[in-house]
Amino acid sequence: MRIVFPDGAGCVQHPSELEPLRKLGQVDFYDGPPPDRATLIERLRPAEAVVLDYSEMDAEILRACERLRFVSFLGIGYNSCIDVAEATRRGIAVAFTPDYGATSVAEHALAMILALTRHIGPAFVSAREGRWEPGRFVGMELRGKTLGIVGLGPIGAEMARLGAGLGMRLLGWTRRPSLPRAVHGVTLVSLEELFDTADVVTLHLAYTRESQGIITRALLTRMKPGAWFVNTARARLVDNEALVDLLRAGRIRGAALDVHETEPIPPGEYVFRTLRNVLITPHIGYNTREASANMLRIAIETVQAFARGERLHVVNGV
């Protein structure tokens, strides 16, 4: 089998980690992303199996890969990079790496919540610039407050565990409500009740056609004026224009965003970078050594399963 990493992989720390794949055949590992589409196609042409980090494999690129039979996506958001419908038409199985970094993302969301509610960012800037303004940064204790968790998959469940540990009251919403999803004391409610009630709303939904824009202006407007909004999931889940309007008006006290509609954030003005009540990070919630090791392990397991004629974490009907 010819296995290609066309854009490298940040989760690979040492070449020896690819030895299990070398037992299956030749491994072509590139150190970084291709400079253009033509180079991407050139790298992909000999591949029977691809381990994809973030390059886009649209219909045109898939049609150029005549030998390709399997793609393992490093991460969860495969829909943003791979034309799954075209892959299915061409008999190409598409797999992904679920649950690799639930703890990492939930811990980052918690860090952002703590940074928001205790004004860590602006307080640091104030002190670094030589000012002493302890009275300016009045924080909020999380114990006894209400945490609204939108999405109760592996990351949302981890978020519930962390919130429970802080003594927070937990409300949750999931597209598939069931008793097993009400973990760590979560009370399942409607989205409207969650946004009405929560002191902190944290978003942990997968991005799909159905979930795009699910956090509407109407929902955001329901938030309490002193409430905080955190998104470590996907930017396109949210009406971000509405979020900007409500933050500017003080209708939402503040927001923390690890995900953005365009990544990397392009040069020039980015509206969330200009708002004083917003904390942004460059999509690093998943980025821990532990999550990277899990991601690579799961990806290797999907390729090994494919080589045995089995399906592991395959998302289409091939």
N, C-alpha and C positions, 0 to 999 in steps of 0.2 A: 504494500500500500504506500502511496506517495501522500504524505501529510504536510500541509503547508500552513505556516503562520504568516500571512501576507503583510501584517502590519505590526509584527512583533507581539509582545504581550508583557504588560507591566507586572503581571503576577509571576513571571519566570525570573527568579533571582540568580539561578546558576544553570549552566547547560546540562549538568548531571540530572536535573529534575525532569528532563525529557527522555531519559533512558527507557522508561516503560513504553513510550511511543516508538523509539528506535527499534525495539524488538518486533514491531509490526511492519517496519519498512523504513524508507528514506524520509527524513524530516528536514524540511526547508524552513529555517527560522530566520526571519529578517529582523534587523535591529530596530527598525522604526517604520513609520507609515510611508506608503509610496507617495512620490511627489505629484502624481497625476493618475487619471483613470487608466491611461494606456499602460503605465507601469504596474498598476494593480492587476489588470487583466493578464499581463505577461507573467506575473508571479503566480497567478491562480491557474493558468492553463494546464499545467501538468498534474494538478491536484485531484486526487480521488476523495480526500478528506481535508477539510479546512477547519482550523481553529481560529476564529475571528474575534479580534478585540473591538474595533470600532469602525473599520472601513465599511462603506456602504456597498452592499451587493444587491443592486436593483436588477430589473428584468434583463436589461442589456448585458450587464456583466455576467449574470447567470447563464445567458444564452451562449456566451463565449467560453464557458467552462464545460466542454463536452465530456470530460472524464469524471466530473464531479458527481459524487453520490451522497456526500454527508457534510454538513456544516455544524460545528459545535460553537455556539456563541458564548463568549466569556462575559457572563452577566445575566441579567433578567430581561432587559428591554430589547429583545431580539427584533421586535416589530419595527423599531426605529432604524434598523440597519439592513434588514433582510426582507426582500419581497417573498414572503412565505407562499403566497398563492402561485407565483411563477415557479418557485422551487418545487412545489407539489406537482405542478403540471409536468415538470422535467424529471420527476422521480427522485428528487434530492431530499433526503431527510434532514430536518432542522431540529437541533437539540439546543438546550440552554443549561445554565448552571444555577438551579434554584437553591435558595436558603444558604448560600455560601457566606453571606455577611450580615445576617439579621442582627446579631449582637452589635456589630460595628456600627451599622446605620442607626440603630436605636440609641446607642450610647452617644453618637454624634448629635442626634436630635435632642437628647437630654442636655448635652453640653451647651447647645444653642439656647435651649429654654433657660438654663441657669444664667448664661451670659446676658440674655435679654432682660430677665426679671431682676438681675442684680447690676445691670448697666456696666458689665465688665469692659466692653469695648470703649465707650466714651470715657469711662473713668481712667482706663489705662492711658488713653491719648492725653487726657487732662494732666495726669501726673507726669507723663513723659515730657510734656511741654512746660513743666515747671510750675503748674498751678496746684493749689491745695483746696479742693472743693468738696469735702465730704458731705456737706449738707445738700449738695445738688443732686446726689445720686441716691434717692430714696428707693429701696428695693421692695420686693414682695416675697414673703415666705410661700413656699409651695405646699407645705403641710396643711392639710385641710381644704386646699383649693381643688377645683374640678378640672381634670384633664380629659379633653375630648379627643379620642383616637379614631381617625377616619381610616378604616382598613384594618382588619384583624387577621391578616396572614402572619407569617413568621416574624416579620419586623414589628407589626402592630402588637403581636403577643409579647414580644420582648419589651416593647415600650410600656405595655401594661405592667409587666413585672417590675420595671424600674420605677414607674409611677407609684405602684403599690408600696414599694420600698421607702418612698418618700412620704408616705401617709396621705397621698392624694385620693380623692374620690374619682372613680374611673367611669366614664361614659364611652361607649363604642358604637360604631356603625360599620356594618359589613354588607356587601352585596348578597352574601349567602348566610343570613342569620341562622344560628343554631346554638343549642346549649353548649356544645364543646368549644365554641368560639368565645364564650363569655368567661375568659380565663382571668385569674388573679383578681376576682371581684368586679370585673367589668359588668356594667348594666347596659344591655343593648337598647338603643333608642333610635328614633328617626334622625335623619340629618338635620331637620329643622330644630328638634329639641336639643341636639348636641350643640349646634351653633348658638342657640338661645342661651344655653346654660354654662358652657365651658369658660373657665378663666384662661385656659391655654388650649388651642386646637392644634393638633399635630397630624400631618397627612402622611399616610403609609399605604396608598393604593397603587396597584399596578396600572400602567398606562395602556389603554386599549381604545379602540374606536368608541366603545360605549362609555368609557370613563373620561374621555376628553372633555374638558370644560365642565366637569361635574360640580366643581366648586364655583357656583354662579355668583353674580352680583347680589342676587336676592339672599343667598345664604350668608355671604360675607356681611351684608347689611344687618343681619340679625345678631351679629356678635356684640357683646357688651363693650361699651367704650373703653373700659380698662383691660380688655382681653388682648391676648397675644396670639399670633398665627405663625406656625412653623411648617416649612415644606422641605422635606428631604427625599421626596418621591420623584415627581416629574413636574416641570413648570406648566406643561400644557393641560394639566388637570384643573387649572385655576384660571378664572377670568382675571388676568393680571392687571388689565386696565382698571377694573373696579377696585382691585386691591390697592393700587397706587392712589386712586381718588380717596379711598377711605382712610388710608394712612396719612395723606396730606391734610385731610380734614380733622384728624384726630379721632375719628370714629372707631378706629382700631388703634390700640396703644402702640403696637410695634410688631415687626415681623422679622423672622430669620429664614433665609433662603439659601439652601445648598445647591439648588437646581435652577436652571435659567433657560429661557426659550431658545437662545442661541448660545451654543458652547463650542469653543471658548467664547467668552464675552468679547465682542468686537471692540476695537479701539474707539475712543470717543465717548460721548456721553451715554451712560446707561442709567436709566431713571432710578433704579433701585440703589445704585451707588451714590446718588445725590440726596437721598432721604436720610435725615438724621435719626429716624426711629427704625432703621432697617439694618440688620446685620447680614452680610453675605459671605459665603465661602465658596471656593471653586470646585464644587461637586467632589468633595472628599469624604463624604459619609462612609463610603464602603472601603476607604483606603487605609487598611491596617495590614500588618504582616499576617495576622491570623486569617483574615478574610481572603487575602491573596493566595495563601496556601490552600485554603478550602476550594477556591475557585479553580485553581489549576488541577487539584486532585479530582474534582467532579468532572471537569472537561476531559481529562485523560480517561476516566471511567466511561464516559459516553463514547469515546472513540474505540476503546477496547470492546465495549458491548457491541458496537456496530461491526467490528471485525469478526465477532462471533455470530453475527446474524441476529443480534438482539436489539431491542429498542430501550434506551434509557434516557429519560427526560426529552423524548422526541415530541414535538408539538404539532406535527402534521401527519396526515394519513398515509405516509409512504412506508 
